[in-house]
Amino acid sequence: RKEVEQDPGPFNVPEGATVAFNCTYSNSASQSFFWYRQDCRKEPKLLMSVYSSGNEDGRFTAQLNRASQYISLLIRDSKLSDSATYLCVVLEPGYNKLIFGAGTRLAVHP
Amino acid sequence: NAGVTQTPKFQVLKTGQSMTLQCAQDMNHEYMSWYRQDPGMGLRLIHYSVGAGITDQGEVPNGYNVSRSTTEDFPLRLLSAAPSQTSVYFCASSYRDTLYEQYFGPGTRLTVT
């Protein structure tokens, strides 16, 4: 079983739609979680952190469910510029390594 | 600041050849790391360093060596290239206290024939 698993997609949605991605992690001792964004043929960049209480940044909301060991990312009012791959990331207990999921691809069309 | 720079951007090697991928950062970050990214596999950690003179293995270290003689530079050496090492390689850096915020270089696309 992979340590961090994501639905690869692609999720094809029209502009203005709301879309949600889930990610599951296997290590129940994990404490810190993040979402990165990677544009096609570019490097990944930090999008946002995921807190136990949830975290909202504009149109983006990240949530954590520790009991079920999953993380979610909700994007409201999708824009064409949101088209990218979204990587779920877990900071390994011991805090020396990040573990990346394989990513979920989002394509927003007009 | 240039951020994280990587050279070369593209490289084609023959099986058995060796080469070094260069990585440099000008942000005075303590932590540096190398990842490879393959379709469907996500980013996998090859080696990392928490400071000059200190390196450690990641998830997939076999066939690769690293050294960290300065804070700024973290080269990755392929000892004897194999087709299985065809991949996109990313170097990243961060402050040790904010490891979650990795700054990635633009990547090196390596093909081994």
Interface residues (C-beta under 8 A of the other chain):
Chain A: V4 P8 S32 F34 K42 E43 P44 K45 L46 S49 L87 V89 L91 Y95 N96 K97 L98 I99 F100 G101 A102 G103
Chain B: Y35 G40 M41 G42 L43 R44 L45 Y48 V50 D56 G58 F90 L99 Y100 E101 Q102 F104 G105 P106 G107
